[in-house]
């Protein structure tokens, strides 16, 4: 029998991404539960899911969450909730022995994620026995980023890197009115920016060790900040620039320019 999983959350992303993608691997996993805070939203998402998973159940509220936590047949849970609620919910599930994939952002700030990691490690100090806690970041698997990583490695030693992002977050975007993003520290800069930082880390193969940034709030229809200009340094000593505009009149997803040194020549 295919492993049984549950989804916590019933919003746009669950309906348009999680359920269709799980349907593509329905021979490998079985969606048993969909949970939401409200009965209405749980039933709405379950109705979409039943086109692919006829036996899916919808549960809601504190009792529904407790039911999933105590259900021994549930191997893993996808946590697709408002950013403010994800960490605590994930830790409850991990403590119950569930494998967890949690949507980004992983946390609102450094202190929150450090505290969360400490709590996670205290659940089961022995790594082989720890339930998996993964953050769902799809840019690491985008073909363009995978190919870019290969090309940069072939060119030579990286000297500097620039990442320029011009987004298109406006009233035509389904996430524009998302209440949790508007009340989340960092707003759309954090919610959208984590994708491109993940892509940067993946392409360069390095972690960011220091950052200096200036933010501003230009478009008053968006939560602050909506612009960021930053300088950063990677663990290999390479310096870089990261610039992001949440809503641009001439949007382009992402430009990455890397300068590399190879046998006396500089290549970008």
N, C-alpha and C positions, 0 to 999 in steps of 0.2 A: 504494500500500500504506500502511496506517495506521502511524504512528510506533510503534516498539517501545519498551516501557518495562520496568523491573524494579522489584520491591518487595524491600526489605531489611527483614526482620521477618516473624514468623509468629504473632503473638499475637492476643489477643481483638480488638483494634481493626482489625487487618488483615482478619480473618475476617468481622467484623460490619459494618465500615464501608467500608474501602478496596475490597475485592473487589466488594461489591454496587454501590457508587457507580461504579466503573470499568465494571461490566457495563452500566450505564445509558448509557454513552458508548462501547460496544464498536465502534461504527462509526467512531470517531475515533482510538482508540488500541488497540494490541495488547499484551496482557500476555505477555511472553516468559519472564521468570524470576521465581521467588520464592526468596529466600535466607533461611537461618537459620543460627545457629551449629551446631545439631544436625540430623542427618538426619531424625530422627523428626518434629520440629516443621515442617521444610521440607516433608516429604511430606504432613503433615496439612493445611497451608494450601493446598498445590497441589491436593489432592483437592477442597477447597471451590471453588477457582478454576476447575477444569476443567469445572464445570457451565456456565460462561460462556465460558471460554477453553480450548478443547480441546487446544491445542498448548503450553500453558504447561509449562515445565520447572522442576523443583525442584533447587536446588544448595545446598551447605552448606559450612561451615568455611572455612578460609583459601583453599583451592583454588577453591571455588565463588565466593567474593568476587572473587578475581583473575580468574576467567573473565568475570564481569560487567564488571569494569573494562576488560578488554582487548577486549570484544566491540564492534566498531565499529558494529554495527546497532542498539545500544541508545542511544536519544537521551536519555532521561531516567530518573531513578531516584527512587523514593519511599523515604525513610529513616524507618522506623517502628520504632526500636530503643529499648532502655533509654536514659534520659536521659544517663547517664554515657558512653555510647559514640557518641552521635550526631554530635557536632562533628567528631571526628577522622575518622570514616567519611565524612562529607559532604565534607570537604576532600580526601580521597583521590580521591573520585569527581570533584570539581570539577577537580582537577589533571589528571585523565584526559580532561577536556573534556565530562563529562556534565552535563546540566541536573539540578538537584537540588531536590526539595521535601522539606523535613525537618520532622518533627513537632515540636511544641512540647514542652517549653521549649527555646528556642534554645541555652541554655547554663546552667550551674549558678550563675554569678556574673558580675559585671561584668568582672573581669580576664580570665576565660576567653573571653568574647565579644569583648572588645577585641583579644585576641591572635588569635582566630580570624578576625576581620575584617581584621587586618593581613596574615595569611597568605593570605586570600582575595584581597585586593587585589594581593598580590605575584605571584599566579598569572598574572594578565593585567592589567597596569596600564591598558590601553586599554578603557574601559567598553563600547563597542560590541562588543568581542570577548570580553567576559567571559561565561562560562557562568552561567546564572541560579542563584542560591541563594535559595530562598524558604522562609519558615517557614509551616507550615500552621496558620492560626488562623481557624477557621470563624466565630467570633462577629462578625467584621467584615462578614459576609454575611447574618446573621440578619435577617429582615424587620422584626422589632420594633426592632432597633437602627438599621436604615436609616431607618425612619419617624421614630424619636425624633430622629435627627440633623436631619431636615427640620423637625420641629416646633420644636426649640430655636432653630434659625436664624431661624424666623419670629417667635418670641416677642420676642426682643430680645437685649441684651448680657448675657452670663452673669456673675453676681457670685460665686456659690458652687455647689458640687456635692457631693452625698453619695452614696456607694455602699455599700449594706448587703447582704452576702451571707450567707445561712444555708444551709449545705450539708447533705447527708444521707449522708455517708460512714460506712457501718457494714458489718457482716458480710454484709448482703444485697447489697451492691454488688460487682459482679464484679472491680473494681479494688482492693478493700479489702486483699487479701493480696498485691498486686503487690510483689515483692521489691525492684525497683529504686527504686520510689517511697519505700519504707521506708528505703532506704539513701542517698537523695538529699538533699543539703543543702536545707532548706526544706520537705521532705516534701510533703504534699498542699496546703499553703498555696501553694507555688510552682507545683505541677503544675496545680491548679485555678484559682489566682488569676490566672494569665496571661490566661485567657479574659476576665475581667471588667476587667482593666487594658486589654486590647485594645479591649473595648467602650467603656470610658471615653475612650480616645484617639480612637476613631472618632467617637463622639457629639459630643465637644467640638471635634474638629479640632485638638487641641493636644497637645504632648508634656508629660510630667511633668518638671519641672526640679529639684525638691527634695522630699525625703521625710523625715519623722521618725516612727518607729514603735515601738510596744511589742508584744512577742509573749509568749505564755504557752503552757503545755502542761497542759491540763486532762484530756482523755480519754487515759488511759494505753494504750488499745488502739491508738492512732494514734501515728505518729512525730511528734516535736516539730519545729516548733511547730504547734498546731492552732487558735490564735486570734491575730488581729492587729488592732490598732487604730492607725490612722495618720492623720497630717495631711500634705497635699501641696500643692504649688503648681504651676499650669500655666504655660506660657510666656507666656500672655496676661495673667498677673498674678492670675488667678482662684484662690482657695483652695478646698480641699476636704477631705473626710473619707472614708477607706476603711476599712470594718470587715468582717472576715470570720471566720465560725465554720465550721470544717470539718464538724462533725457536730452538728446541732441536733435537738431533739425536735420542733420545729415548723418544718421547713425550708421555705424559699422561695428560688427560684433567685437573684433579684437585684432589689433596689429601687434605682432611681436617681432622686434628687430634685435638680433644678437650679433655682436661683433666678436669675431674669433681670430686667433693668431695661428698661422700655420706656415712653418718654414720660411720665416721672414716676410710673409704677406698677411695683410689684414683683410678679412672677408666679412661682409654683412649679409 
